[in-house]
Amino acid sequence: MSSNSLFPHTGEGIVIDIGTGDGRFVYESAQENPRKFYIGIDANTRPLEKISEKIYRRPDKGGLPNVLFLQAAVEDLPEELSGVADEVHVHFPWGSLLGIVAKGDEIGLRNLRRICVPDGVLEIVIGLDPERDRSEIERLGVEPLSYEFIDRELRPRYQAAGFEISERGVSAQSEWPQFRTSWAKKLRGNEAREVIFIIARAT
Ligand SMILES: C[S@@+](CC[C@H](N)C(=O)[O-])C[C@H]1O[C@@H](n2cnc3c(N)ncnc32)[C@H](O)[C@@H]1O
């Protein structure tokens, strides 16, 4: 648990979701875990507009006291977030965020490490379709995320940035609802889209 005084003492830790999109994961998780504090961050303000307004309503109208949404890119996370996160999530990243976690970009990973408490957990979930996402995959130069690639290439790069990969795996379609992503519709029923997860611990 973090002792940073900027945030309410909700007791069970601070969770940061980077590339939060429309904030659904953050909102629903915050509802279920009122003693954790959630921060949803995205480089793009558009998808955040609705949810940012909703959290400030009265509690019976959907307001939530344990959530904050911020506009920031992973490349430029506010200093105030340094060392506060017990958990960092990156779910279904795209663009430069995808490039950072899927290629093990050291500077980008160090930015994620900076916001973690020691021993904090980083959870990454990547769902790519080699055909439909081909242009983005090629543009970013992302390699197929086989176990071999994760162990041989990503593990040492994550280590260099201060993360120890403790788990990696493929997530079955039946488990996807737990990711609480608005991307679920796009993902569901598409057998080609393999969902890979990586869990790492801040060293
Ligand atoms: C496919 S959406 C996934 C949204 C959400 N995590 C979900 O599971 O529904 C990817 C998000 O990553 C954000 N993103 C891309 N590059 C980013 C960066 N460098 N920093 C922060 N967010 C970024 C995009 O704006 C977009 O909202």
The ligand as an SDF file (V2000), in Angstrom:
LIG
                    3D

 27 29  0  0  0  0  0  0  0  0999 V2000
   -7.5800   -0.0940  -27.9780 C   0  0  0  0  0  0  0  0  0  0  0  0
   -7.7190    1.1670  -26.7790 S   0  0  0  0  0  0  0  0  0  0  0  0
   -7.9580    0.1950  -25.3130 C   0  0  0  0  0  0  0  0  0  0  0  0
   -8.7100    0.9270  -24.2630 C   0  0  0  0  0  0  0  0  0  0  0  0
   -8.9560    0.1820  -22.9530 C   0  0  0  0  0  0  0  0  0  0  0  0
   -7.7150   -0.1530  -22.2450 N   0  0  0  0  0  0  0  0  0  0  0  0
   -9.7930   -1.0440  -23.1280 C   0  0  0  0  0  0  0  0  0  0  0  0
   -9.3350   -2.1490  -22.8030 O   0  0  0  0  0  0  0  0  0  0  0  0
  -10.9450   -0.9210  -23.6030 O   0  0  0  0  0  0  0  0  0  0  0  0
   -6.0240    1.7460  -26.6400 C   0  0  0  0  0  0  0  0  0  0  0  0
   -5.8940    3.0500  -25.8940 C   0  0  0  0  0  0  0  0  0  0  0  0
   -4.5090    3.3610  -25.7030 O   0  0  0  0  0  0  0  0  0  0  0  0
   -4.3800    4.7690  -25.7490 C   0  0  0  0  0  0  0  0  0  0  0  0
   -2.9640    5.1110  -26.0250 N   0  0  0  0  0  0  0  0  0  0  0  0
   -2.2580    4.8770  -27.1380 C   0  0  0  0  0  0  0  0  0  0  0  0
   -0.9990    5.3530  -27.0100 N   0  0  0  0  0  0  0  0  0  0  0  0
   -0.9230    5.8890  -25.7680 C   0  0  0  0  0  0  0  0  0  0  0  0
    0.1230    6.5210  -25.0440 C   0  0  0  0  0  0  0  0  0  0  0  0
    1.3160    6.7110  -25.5830 N   0  0  0  0  0  0  0  0  0  0  0  0
   -0.1230    6.9410  -23.7820 N   0  0  0  0  0  0  0  0  0  0  0  0
   -1.3590    6.7610  -23.2220 C   0  0  0  0  0  0  0  0  0  0  0  0
   -2.3920    6.1750  -23.8690 N   0  0  0  0  0  0  0  0  0  0  0  0
   -2.1790    5.7430  -25.1250 C   0  0  0  0  0  0  0  0  0  0  0  0
   -5.3190    5.1710  -26.8780 C   0  0  0  0  0  0  0  0  0  0  0  0
   -5.6720    6.5460  -26.8220 O   0  0  0  0  0  0  0  0  0  0  0  0
   -6.5050    4.2350  -26.6290 C   0  0  0  0  0  0  0  0  0  0  0  0
   -7.5030    4.8360  -25.8370 O   0  0  0  0  0  0  0  0  0  0  0  0
  1  2  1  0
  2  3  1  0
  2 10  1  0
  3  4  1  0
  4  5  1  0
  5  6  1  0
  5  7  1  0
  7  8  2  0
  7  9  1  0
 10 11  1  0
 11 12  1  0
 11 26  1  0
 12 13  1  0
 13 14  1  0
 13 24  1  0
 14 15  1  0
 14 23  1  0
 15 16  2  0
 16 17  1  0
 17 18  1  0
 17 23  2  0
 18 19  1  0
 18 20  2  0
 20 21  1  0
 21 22  2  0
 22 23  1  0
 24 25  1  0
 24 26  1  0
 26 27  1  0
M  CHG  2   2   1   9  -1
M  END
$$$$
